[in-house]
């Protein structure tokens, strides 16, 4: 009898130890993802960093088809809707390669972390993201407002035309050409406005960050009195302490859109300078969903 009790006690102890080890192993391994299930996000985060997986495609543009332009892109996890994923084209600032948008740190200047956070928010919300490089590997500015440069005959125009065509042919994954949106910051903000001016009907909604009308340049910002008749609804995000693109240059653009009956929304941060705002990720998702027929 004594031996049986001792054996039972040892078995109970061993069972308890085994249970603790199994539980501990599960805790260390993290939550178990069912076989075949999509991972929760394309992006990985730590306390200070965020990195999103991306694809890179070289698009050969221009009349000769000999000008290479890199395009970084990603689609959400899971199965695409029947018509394809809705898609956001994101135009980066000047002197800043768009590939940098896919990995960032809270320690970087100009709110760069919130650009990466915007990519994550859009992907997690079911929007594909495309970030084309501006000329010369990203270290120049978009042609929309450059002196003596005609956007209509520029390579940037050719690139956007190629992007729109590629969206329609699934070059950047299964995308819905009827659910296109655009956003950008600084020079990319002017380029976002250019989508309304030179690519009518291509986008359902826009979001201009730290920018203004397509032909403006910093404090020099003559905004036309008449807006394009089919200008998409536009979200404006701007720091009140921005001295590179003063917030005063944004208001005439916004006000003329309002006068023309175009829906707008303005988000500002009092102490923000020329930078991505902390509010940008959530605001982009909410704004595009409001004008997304498939949302």
C-alpha positions as a Markdown table, in Angstrom:
| # | Residue | x | y | z |
|---|---|---|---|---|
| 1 | Unk | 0.0 | 0.0 | 0.0 |
| 2 | Unk | 2.8 | 2.4 | 0.9 |
| 3 | Unk | 4.6 | 1.7 | -2.4 |
| 4 | Unk | 1.3 | 2.4 | -4.3 |
| 5 | Unk | 0.8 | 5.7 | -2.6 |
| 6 | Unk | 4.4 | 6.7 | -3.3 |
| 7 | Unk | 4.0 | 5.8 | -7.0 |
| 8 | Unk | 0.8 | 7.8 | -7.2 |
| 9 | Unk | 2.5 | 10.9 | -5.6 |
| 10 | Unk | 5.4 | 10.6 | -8.0 |
| 11 | Unk | 3.1 | 10.4 | -11.0 |
| 12 | Unk | 1.1 | 13.4 | -9.8 |
| 13 | Unk | 4.4 | 15.5 | -9.4 |
| 14 | Unk | 5.5 | 14.4 | -12.8 |
| 15 | Unk | 2.2 | 15.3 | -14.4 |
| 16 | Unk | 2.3 | 18.8 | -12.7 |
| 17 | Unk | 5.8 | 19.4 | -13.9 |
| 18 | Unk | 4.9 | 18.3 | -17.4 |
| 19 | Unk | 1.9 | 20.6 | -17.4 |
| 20 | Unk | 4.0 | 23.6 | -16.3 |
| 21 | Unk | 6.6 | 22.8 | -19.0 |
| 22 | Unk | 4.0 | 22.6 | -21.7 |
| 23 | Unk | 2.3 | 25.8 | -20.5 |
| 24 | Unk | 5.7 | 27.6 | -20.3 |
| 25 | Unk | 6.6 | 26.4 | -23.8 |
| 26 | Unk | 3.4 | 27.7 | -25.2 |
| 27 | Unk | 3.9 | 31.0 | -23.5 |
| 28 | Unk | 7.4 | 31.3 | -24.8 |
| 29 | Unk | 6.3 | 30.4 | -28.3 |
| 30 | Unk | 3.3 | 32.8 | -28.3 |
| 31 | Unk | -0.2 | 32.2 | -29.6 |
| 32 | Unk | -0.6 | 29.3 | -32.0 |
| 33 | Unk | -1.8 | 30.2 | -35.5 |
| 34 | Unk | -4.1 | 27.5 | -37.0 |
| 35 | Unk | -2.7 | 25.7 | -40.0 |
| 36 | Unk | -3.5 | 27.6 | -43.2 |
| 37 | Unk | -4.5 | 30.8 | -41.4 |
| 38 | Unk | -3.1 | 34.2 | -42.5 |
| 39 | Unk | -0.7 | 35.9 | -40.2 |
| 40 | Unk | -2.2 | 38.9 | -38.4 |
| 41 | Unk | -0.1 | 41.6 | -40.1 |
| 42 | Unk | 2.6 | 42.2 | -42.8 |
| 43 | Unk | 4.4 | 44.4 | -40.3 |
| 44 | Unk | 6.5 | 43.6 | -37.2 |
| 45 | Unk | 6.9 | 46.1 | -34.3 |
| 46 | Unk | 9.0 | 46.6 | -31.3 |
| 47 | Unk | 9.0 | 49.3 | -28.7 |
| 48 | Unk | 10.8 | 51.7 | -31.1 |
| 49 | Unk | 10.7 | 50.2 | -34.6 |
| 50 | Unk | 8.3 | 49.0 | -37.2 |
| 51 | Unk | 9.1 | 47.1 | -40.4 |
| 52 | Unk | 6.6 | 46.0 | -43.1 |
| 53 | Unk | 7.4 | 43.3 | -45.7 |
| 54 | Unk | 7.4 | 44.6 | -49.2 |
| 55 | Unk | 7.8 | 43.6 | -52.9 |
| 56 | Unk | 9.8 | 45.7 | -55.4 |
| 57 | Unk | 9.1 | 45.9 | -59.1 |
| 58 | Unk | 11.0 | 47.9 | -61.6 |
| 59 | Unk | 8.8 | 49.8 | -64.0 |
| 60 | Unk | 10.4 | 50.9 | -67.3 |
| 61 | Unk | 8.7 | 54.2 | -68.2 |
| 62 | Unk | 8.9 | 57.0 | -70.8 |
| 63 | Unk | 8.3 | 57.1 | -74.5 |
| 64 | Unk | 11.4 | 54.9 | -75.1 |
| 65 | Unk | 10.5 | 52.6 | -72.2 |
| 66 | Unk | 14.1 | 52.9 | -71.0 |
| 67 | Unk | 13.8 | 54.8 | -67.7 |
| 68 | Unk | 13.8 | 52.5 | -64.7 |
| 69 | Unk | 11.6 | 53.4 | -61.7 |
| 70 | Unk | 11.4 | 51.2 | -58.7 |
| 71 | Unk | 7.9 | 50.6 | -57.2 |
| 72 | Unk | 7.6 | 49.1 | -53.7 |
| 73 | Unk | 4.3 | 47.5 | -52.9 |
| 74 | Unk | 2.4 | 45.0 | -50.7 |
| 75 | Unk | -1.1 | 43.5 | -50.4 |
| 76 | Unk | -2.9 | 42.6 | -47.2 |
| 77 | Unk | -2.8 | 39.2 | -45.7 |
| 78 | Unk | -5.6 | 36.7 | -46.4 |
| 79 | Unk | -7.7 | 36.2 | -49.5 |
| 80 | Unk | -8.4 | 39.1 | -51.8 |
| 81 | Unk | -12.0 | 40.2 | -52.4 |
| 82 | Unk | -13.6 | 39.0 | -55.6 |
| 83 | Unk | -12.8 | 42.3 | -57.4 |
| 84 | Unk | -9.3 | 42.6 | -55.8 |
| 85 | Unk | -7.9 | 44.7 | -53.0 |
| 86 | Unk | -8.5 | 48.4 | -52.8 |
| 87 | Unk | -5.2 | 50.2 | -53.2 |
| 88 | Unk | -3.5 | 53.4 | -51.9 |
| 89 | Unk | -0.6 | 55.0 | -53.8 |
| 90 | Unk | 1.6 | 56.8 | -51.3 |
| 91 | Unk | 4.0 | 59.5 | -52.6 |
| 92 | Unk | 7.0 | 60.1 | -50.4 |
| 93 | Unk | 8.6 | 63.5 | -49.6 |
| 94 | Unk | 11.5 | 64.8 | -51.7 |
| 95 | Unk | 15.0 | 63.7 | -50.8 |
| 96 | Unk | 13.6 | 60.6 | -49.2 |
| 97 | Unk | 13.6 | 57.2 | -50.9 |
| 98 | Unk | 10.1 | 55.6 | -50.7 |
| 99 | Unk | 11.7 | 52.2 | -49.7 |
| 100 | Unk | 12.5 | 53.9 | -46.3 |
| 101 | Unk | 8.8 | 54.2 | -45.7 |
| 102 | Unk | 8.6 | 50.4 | -45.1 |
| 103 | Unk | 10.9 | 50.4 | -42.0 |
| 104 | Unk | 11.3 | 53.1 | -39.4 |
| 105 | Unk | 12.0 | 54.0 | -35.9 |
| 106 | Unk | 10.4 | 56.4 | -33.4 |
| 107 | Unk | 13.9 | 58.0 | -33.1 |
| 108 | Unk | 13.9 | 59.3 | -36.7 |
| 109 | Unk | 12.9 | 62.9 | -37.5 |
| 110 | Unk | 9.9 | 64.3 | -39.4 |
| 111 | Unk | 7.5 | 61.7 | -37.9 |
| 112 | Unk | 8.9 | 59.1 | -40.2 |
| 113 | Unk | 7.6 | 56.4 | -37.9 |
| 114 | Unk | 4.1 | 57.4 | -38.6 |
| 115 | Unk | 4.6 | 56.9 | -42.4 |
| 116 | Unk | 5.4 | 53.3 | -41.7 |
| 117 | Unk | 2.6 | 53.1 | -39.2 |
| 118 | Unk | 0.3 | 54.4 | -42.0 |
| 119 | Unk | 1.4 | 51.6 | -44.2 |
| 120 | Unk | 0.7 | 49.1 | -41.5 |
| 121 | Unk | -2.7 | 50.6 | -40.7 |
| 122 | Unk | -3.7 | 50.5 | -44.3 |
| 123 | Unk | -2.5 | 46.9 | -44.9 |
| 124 | Unk | -4.2 | 45.7 | -41.7 |
| 125 | Unk | -7.4 | 47.5 | -42.8 |
| 126 | Unk | -7.4 | 45.6 | -46.1 |
| 127 | Unk | -5.8 | 48.2 | -48.4 |
| 128 | Unk | -2.9 | 47.4 | -50.7 |
| 129 | Unk | -0.1 | 50.0 | -50.6 |
| 130 | Unk | 2.1 | 51.2 | -53.5 |
| 131 | Unk | 5.0 | 53.5 | -52.9 |
| 132 | Unk | 6.8 | 54.6 | -56.1 |
| 133 | Unk | 10.2 | 56.1 | -56.0 |
| 134 | Unk | 10.5 | 59.8 | -57.0 |
| 135 | Unk | 13.3 | 60.4 | -59.6 |
| 136 | Unk | 16.9 | 59.4 | -59.2 |
| 137 | Unk | 16.3 | 56.7 | -56.7 |
| 138 | Unk | 14.1 | 58.8 | -54.5 |
| 139 | Unk | 16.5 | 61.6 | -53.8 |
| 140 | Unk | 14.9 | 64.4 | -55.8 |
| 141 | Unk | 11.4 | 65.9 | -55.9 |
| 142 | Unk | 8.3 | 65.1 | -57.8 |
| 143 | Unk | 7.9 | 67.0 | -61.1 |
| 144 | Unk | 4.4 | 68.4 | -60.3 |
| 145 | Unk | 5.7 | 71.8 | -59.2 |
| 146 | Unk | 9.3 | 72.0 | -60.4 |
| 147 | Unk | 10.2 | 75.2 | -62.2 |
| 148 | Unk | 10.4 | 74.9 | -66.0 |
| 149 | Unk | 9.2 | 71.3 | -65.9 |
| 150 | Unk | 5.9 | 70.3 | -67.6 |
| 151 | Unk | 4.3 | 67.6 | -65.7 |
| 152 | Unk | 2.3 | 66.4 | -68.7 |
| 153 | Unk | 5.5 | 65.4 | -70.5 |
| 154 | Unk | 7.5 | 64.4 | -67.5 |
| 155 | Unk | 8.6 | 60.9 | -66.6 |
| 156 | Unk | 6.6 | 61.2 | -63.4 |
| 157 | Unk | 3.5 | 61.5 | -65.5 |
| 158 | Unk | 4.6 | 58.4 | -67.4 |
| 159 | Unk | 5.2 | 56.6 | -64.1 |
| 160 | Unk | 1.7 | 57.4 | -62.8 |
| 161 | Unk | 0.1 | 56.2 | -66.1 |
| 162 | Unk | 2.1 | 53.0 | -65.8 |
| 163 | Unk | 1.0 | 52.5 | -62.2 |
| 164 | Unk | -2.7 | 53.0 | -63.1 |
| 165 | Unk | -2.4 | 50.6 | -66.0 |
| 166 | Unk | -0.5 | 48.1 | -63.7 |
| 167 | Unk | -3.3 | 48.2 | -61.1 |
| 168 | Unk | -5.7 | 47.2 | -63.8 |
| 169 | Unk | -3.6 | 44.2 | -64.9 |
| 170 | Unk | -2.7 | 42.9 | -61.4 |
| 171 | Unk | 1.0 | 43.8 | -61.9 |
| 172 | Unk | 1.1 | 44.7 | -58.2 |
| 173 | Unk | -1.1 | 41.8 | -56.9 |
| 174 | Unk | -4.9 | 41.4 | -57.3 |
| 175 | Unk | -6.1 | 45.0 | -57.1 |
| 176 | Unk | -9.5 | 46.7 | -57.7 |
| 177 | Unk | -9.0 | 49.4 | -60.3 |
| 178 | Unk | -12.3 | 51.0 | -59.2 |
| 179 | Unk | -11.1 | 51.5 | -55.6 |
| 180 | Unk | -8.0 | 53.6 | -55.9 |
| 181 | Unk | -6.8 | 56.3 | -53.4 |
| 182 | Unk | -3.7 | 58.5 | -53.0 |
| 183 | Unk | -1.8 | 60.2 | -50.3 |
| 184 | Unk | 1.6 | 61.9 | -49.8 |
| 185 | Unk | 3.6 | 64.2 | -47.7 |
| 186 | Unk | 5.4 | 67.4 | -48.6 |
| 187 | Unk | 6.4 | 67.1 | -52.3 |
| 188 | Unk | 4.4 | 63.9 | -52.2 |
| 189 | Unk | 1.5 | 66.0 | -50.9 |
| 190 | Unk | 1.7 | 68.3 | -54.0 |
| 191 | Unk | 1.9 | 65.1 | -56.1 |
| 192 | Unk | -1.3 | 63.8 | -54.4 |
| 193 | Unk | -3.1 | 67.0 | -55.4 |
| 194 | Unk | -1.7 | 66.5 | -59.0 |
| 195 | Unk | -3.7 | 63.3 | -59.1 |
| 196 | Unk | -6.9 | 65.4 | -59.1 |
| 197 | Unk | -5.5 | 67.9 | -61.6 |
| 198 | Unk | -4.0 | 65.7 | -64.2 |
| 199 | Unk | -5.6 | 62.3 | -63.7 |
| 200 | Unk | -9.3 | 63.0 | -63.4 |
| 201 | Unk | -11.5 | 60.2 | -62.3 |
| 202 | Unk | -8.6 | 57.9 | -61.3 |
| 203 | Unk | -9.0 | 58.2 | -57.5 |
| 204 | Unk | -12.0 | 58.1 | -55.1 |
| 205 | Unk | -10.4 | 60.2 | -52.4 |
| 206 | Unk | -7.1 | 61.9 | -51.5 |
| 207 | Unk | -5.1 | 62.8 | -48.4 |
| 208 | Unk | -2.6 | 65.6 | -48.5 |
| 209 | Unk | -0.1 | 65.7 | -45.7 |
| 210 | Unk | 2.0 | 68.9 | -45.2 |
| 211 | Unk | 1.3 | 70.1 | -48.7 |
| 212 | Unk | -1.2 | 72.0 | -50.8 |
| 213 | Unk | -2.2 | 72.5 | -54.4 |
| 214 | Unk | -0.3 | 70.7 | -57.2 |
| 215 | Unk | 1.7 | 73.6 | -58.4 |
| 216 | Unk | 2.6 | 75.2 | -55.0 |
| 217 | Unk | 6.1 | 75.2 | -53.6 |
| 218 | Unk | 6.5 | 76.0 | -49.9 |
| 219 | Unk | 5.5 | 79.5 | -49.1 |
| 220 | Unk | 4.9 | 80.2 | -52.8 |
| 221 | Unk | 1.4 | 79.0 | -53.3 |
| 222 | Unk | -0.9 | 80.5 | -55.9 |
| 223 | Unk | -4.0 | 78.4 | -55.7 |
| 224 | Unk | -6.4 | 78.7 | -58.7 |
| 225 | Unk | -9.8 | 80.1 | -58.1 |
| 226 | Unk | -11.5 | 77.3 | -59.9 |
| 227 | Unk | -11.1 | 73.7 | -58.8 |
| 228 | Unk | -11.4 | 70.6 | -61.1 |
| 229 | Unk | -15.0 | 69.7 | -61.5 |
| 230 | Unk | -14.5 | 66.1 | -60.3 |
| 231 | Unk | -11.9 | 66.8 | -57.6 |
| 232 | Unk | -12.0 | 63.8 | -55.2 |
| 233 | Unk | -12.9 | 64.3 | -51.5 |
| 234 | Unk | -9.7 | 65.5 | -49.8 |
| 235 | Unk | -8.3 | 65.1 | -46.3 |
| 236 | Unk | -5.7 | 67.7 | -45.2 |
| 237 | Unk | -3.2 | 66.9 | -42.4 |
| 238 | Unk | -0.8 | 69.6 | -41.4 |
| 239 | Unk | 1.4 | 70.8 | -38.5 |
| 240 | Unk | 0.7 | 74.3 | -37.3 |
| 241 | Unk | 4.4 | 74.9 | -36.7 |
| 242 | Unk | 5.4 | 73.9 | -40.2 |
| 243 | Unk | 7.7 | 76.5 | -41.6 |
| 244 | Unk | 8.7 | 74.6 | -44.8 |
| 245 | Unk | 5.2 | 74.4 | -46.1 |
| 246 | Unk | 3.3 | 76.9 | -44.0 |
| 247 | Unk | -0.2 | 75.8 | -43.0 |
| 248 | Unk | -1.5 | 79.1 | -44.3 |
| 249 | Unk | -0.8 | 77.8 | -47.9 |
| 250 | Unk | -3.1 | 74.9 | -47.3 |
| 251 | Unk | -6.2 | 76.8 | -46.3 |
| 252 | Unk | -6.9 | 78.5 | -49.6 |
| 253 | Unk | -6.9 | 75.1 | -51.4 |
| 254 | Unk | -9.1 | 73.6 | -48.8 |
| 255 | Unk | -11.5 | 76.5 | -48.8 |
| 256 | Unk | -11.9 | 76.6 | -52.6 |
| 257 | Unk | -12.7 | 72.9 | -52.5 |
| 258 | Unk | -15.3 | 73.5 | -49.9 |
| 259 | Unk | -16.8 | 76.4 | -51.9 |
| 260 | Unk | -17.0 | 74.0 | -54.9 |
| 261 | Unk | -18.9 | 71.4 | -52.8 |
| 262 | Unk | -16.0 | 69.0 | -52.5 |
| 263 | Unk | -16.0 | 67.1 | -49.1 |
| 264 | Unk | -12.9 | 67.9 | -47.0 |
| 265 | Unk | -11.6 | 67.3 | -43.6 |
| 266 | Unk | -8.8 | 69.1 | -41.8 |
| 267 | Unk | -6.6 | 67.6 | -39.1 |
| 268 | Unk | -3.9 | 69.7 | -37.4 |
| 269 | Unk | -1.4 | 69.4 | -34.6 |
| 270 | Unk | -0.4 | 72.5 | -32.7 |
| 271 | Unk | 3.3 | 71.8 | -32.2 |
| 272 | Unk | 3.9 | 69.6 | -35.3 |
| 273 | Unk | 6.4 | 70.9 | -37.8 |
| 274 | Unk | 7.0 | 69.6 | -41.3 |
| 275 | Unk | 6.3 | 66.0 | -40.4 |
| 276 | Unk | 3.9 | 63.1 | -40.5 |
| 277 | Unk | 1.4 | 63.4 | -37.7 |
| 278 | Unk | 0.7 | 60.9 | -35.0 |
| 279 | Unk | -3.0 | 61.0 | -36.1 |
| 280 | Unk | -2.1 | 60.2 | -39.8 |
| 281 | Unk | -2.5 | 56.3 | -39.7 |
| 282 | Unk | -6.0 | 56.3 | -38.2 |
| 283 | Unk | -7.2 | 59.3 | -40.2 |
| 284 | Unk | -6.1 | 57.8 | -43.5 |
| 285 | Unk | -8.0 | 54.5 | -42.9 |
| 286 | Unk | -11.1 | 56.3 | -41.8 |
| 287 | Unk | -11.1 | 58.8 | -44.7 |
| 288 | Unk | -10.6 | 56.2 | -47.4 |
| 289 | Unk | -13.2 | 53.9 | -45.9 |
| 290 | Unk | -15.7 | 56.7 | -46.0 |
| 291 | Unk | -15.3 | 56.9 | -49.8 |
| 292 | Unk | -14.7 | 53.2 | -50.6 |
| 293 | Unk | -17.7 | 51.6 | -52.2 |
| 294 | Unk | -16.5 | 48.2 | -51.1 |
| 295 | Unk | -15.8 | 49.1 | -47.4 |
